[in-house]
Amino acid sequence: MGTAVLWIVLLALVVGGGLWYASTRATARRNELENAKADARRWVERLGGQVIHLTGTDQASKQAMADASERYTAAGSQMEQATTVEQCRLVTKTAMEGLYYVRAARLAMGLDPGPDLPEDEEQRAAGKVTEDRRVSVEGRDYEASADPGANTPYYYPGGRVAGRPVPQGWYSEPWWKPALIGGAWGIGSFLLFDAMFSGMYGIPDAQAWESGYDQGQLDAMQDGDPGGDGGDGGDAQDAGDFGGDGGDAGGDWGGGDWGGDGGDFGGDMGGFDF
């Protein structure tokens, strides 16, 4: 009889402990999700404030603000559908990407951009445009620059598009858009990337780009000459604390794209006909 009672007590303790653990884990998950939602909502609201109150004054800043507004719309839509922590993090990344476009617009208008924004691993791997380039590919001219200008009004914050890196910089046209929308690069993409970025410090070579090989960025950093003809060496500094406050410039940024860009440039991915 005593043995039976002991087993009953032990069983009750095991069952009770299991129920307590399950309840504790469920509570922790709910709290984590609520915190992630609150963080995502905060960044979406900050982006919204920038989009509402800042207006571009030239072609480059107007285009950057249009892209920021597009990311705000996308982030808002994602926020409505977010039911997991990972989805909330993607909302945050979308909103931060929009804030990065806001910062670019401020730079284009000659305004104080605020504190530097942090770079994630994908952005660092993609590298940055460090010099002016003008190339012709398949009878079409393309330009790239580290700075906004009348000929380079399209900004990209850097990162991966359809599995391959696109360097941070200003461009004559958004040549990455067809891949961003369609999820695949056209045949002429390799030629364009090779012509536009060949020898530029800190950017993967065309073979590494075609393979989606991020280690190519490290090879470029090791083999390139930051003080030579390949460019000015870029900006290797860490952009700060991911959790920092970006002030008027919009705070931290994140790359990433959840559910597509939403824009339509009507491009032909093989021939770069935008």
Beta strands, then each sheet from edge to edge (+ up, - down):
strand 1: 133-137
strand 2: 140-145
strand 3: 154-156
strand 4: 159-161
strand 5: 164-166
strand 6: 169-171
sheet 1: 1+ 2- 6+ 3-
sheet 2: 4+ 5-
end
